[in-house]
Structure formats: structure tokens, C-alpha cells
Amino acid sequence: MNYSWITIKIMFKWKKLLAALAIPTALAAAQTASAAYPDKPVKIVVPYSAGGSSDVVARAISDQLSAQLGQSVVVENRAGAGSMLGTAYVATEAPDGYTLLLADVPFTIVPALYKDRVKYDAKKDFAPITLLGLSPMYLFVNPGFEAQDVPSLVKTATGKPDTVSIGSGGNGSLTHLMAELFMQNTKTKLAHIPYKGASASVNDLAGRQIDTSFTTMASAVALFQSGKIKPIAVSSPARQADTPDVPTFQELGYPGLTVQSWWGLVAPAGTPEPVRQKLSEAMAKVMQSEPVKQRLASVGMNLPPDTSATALSALLAQDFARWADLVQRANITFE
């Protein structure tokens, strides 16, 4: 069918007019949906198997969030590909506030390590809701190791490059990157020994098969309390109440090692501001509830001084930059 240029121009103008008329209707519909939110169950996706720290956090907050929202909040585990499977799933879900992601440190590490394998943009495909918890990393040594403090460890490692062994929970894990960050900041070269999980690493540390290792206190508390391993520094900004004699890396002159494991709640990008605001306000109350505080404390997590979406956004920006820079400088590559 052939149209004259005049006819085409008229049709184009009509399409623009109809589109303009549709905008207020769409906005009104979105506002109505936001005002009614939530009118069905909300889902929190954990990108790991049940039983891990992220799963514990999600289940700790779900009941309290349900009470605040007046709707059921269910936890769904979608494990696979080192958290990428569950994260990619949430990235493609409708941005309506009914599917949320329990994010943690790998959320910012994975994009730096596996650029070609990541099927989502962690920086652009998600909107921060709440910062849930923080947990510092401890540097432990075995009691038989010749260096029993950080200055001695640095001296020993400097004098004997590639001989001091440092274990981790596996290649690409936070404990691995902390080991690399330690070497970068202290200008030392240690022998990295990757294990299949943090527990295996600290068990070998207690067995004196490796010299040192990073991990959280929650992963090592039994061995620490029995005197089989010794913490010589902590990565938090201030000393921890449970280990007041353990200095921070910042005190020891290494502020670049002030890094904490974290957990947060994010939604798909494009989730309406009123919905995100409602979730953030509800979560602010959830984080002040005693049952949640006690449950998080029981697994070694600290309540952040600021749990807002703004605080989580700032932390994400810092970690995205930190890990991308470290991976490049340390030339960490995986197939």
C-alpha cells in the first residue's frame, strides 16, 4: 500500500498524540499499583543453597518483613554458578517489588572475575533497598608459626618470598581476594593455597599444615576458643567487642585492608520509587527488631550504623571499584 508524504505525516502525528495521551494513563496505573503494594506475596531470592550465611539472613528477616508489609514473604534458594544463576534470575524479573535479591560480597566480586560469563550488569540492573549486616575478616595464624603478629608476618614474608602459606576458601572467594589485598598492601608475596570452603582452610590451619588464613570469626570461633588458631588482625574500622585485644589493620598502618563482608537487599532496576521507599521503611523497622538483631549476632554479623539504601549504594560503589582494581593489579584470571 502506498501513502503520500502528507498521509504519512498525519499518521505520525496521530501516533505521537495517542502515545502522549497514553502516558498519563500508564503513570496513573503505575501509581495505583505502587499505592496498593504489596497485594500478593513477596519473594526473597537467595543465590545459594539453604543453610549458608545468606540463607540465614534472608530467613531471619522474612517473618519480620512479612509483619511490616502485611503480606507473606517467602525465601527461595536458586543456587548455581557461584551466585550468578540466582542473581541473573532476579535481574530479569518484573521491577514491581515482588522479587528481591539477598546480595552479598560476591555480588561485587563476580563481575570483576568473570566478565565474559556474567549475564547481567550488577551496577545497572539492580536498585539498593537495605544494608543488612557486616562481618569483618580476621587474619589467623597457627600457634606454631614463627610470626605471631602482623609486623612479624610481614618481615618473615619479605625475607622469604613465596614460602609463607596462606589458605583461602577457594579461588575467587573473598578470603582469596583478602589474601591478594594483603600482599598488595604489605608488598609481600605469599603462597596461596585454595581450599574447597573456608572450613577446610581453617581446619588445615589448626592442623599446622598452612601458616595463615583469612576468614570470619563465625567460621573459626570453635578453633579460636580452643586456642588452635590465633587472630592477629581484624579488617573492621574499629576493634571488635568480642576480641578487644586484636588490632585492626588500620591501627597497624594498613587502611587499605579495612574491608568487611556484607549482606544487602536489592530489587530489579526500574522498581518504582514509592515501592522501594515502602520496602526501605519497612526494613528499617525490621532491622531494629530484637529477634533479627539476635539472629544476626548469633552468626557473627554486626548491625550497620546506617542500614539505608544510600548506605548500601555507597558500599556497592566502593566494592565494585575495589575488586575491579585488585583483580586487574593482581592479574587474577579464571577460564
ABEGO torsion letter per residue (X at the ends): XBBBAAAAAAAAAAAAAAAAAAAAAAAAAAAAAAAAOBABBBBBBBABBBGBAAAAAAAAAAAAAAAAAGBBBBBBBBBEGGGAAAAAAAAABBBAGABBBBBBAAAAAAAAABAAABABBAAAABBBABBABBBBBBBBBBAABABABAAAAAAAAAABBGABBBBBAEBGBAAAAAAAAAAAAAGBBBBBBBBBEAAAAAAAAAAGABABBBBBAAAAAAAAAAGABBBABBABABBBAABAABBBAAAAGBAAABBBBBBBBBBBBGBBAAAAAAAAAAAAAAAABAAAAAAAAAAGBBBBABABAAAAAAAAAAAAAAAAAAAAAAGBBBX
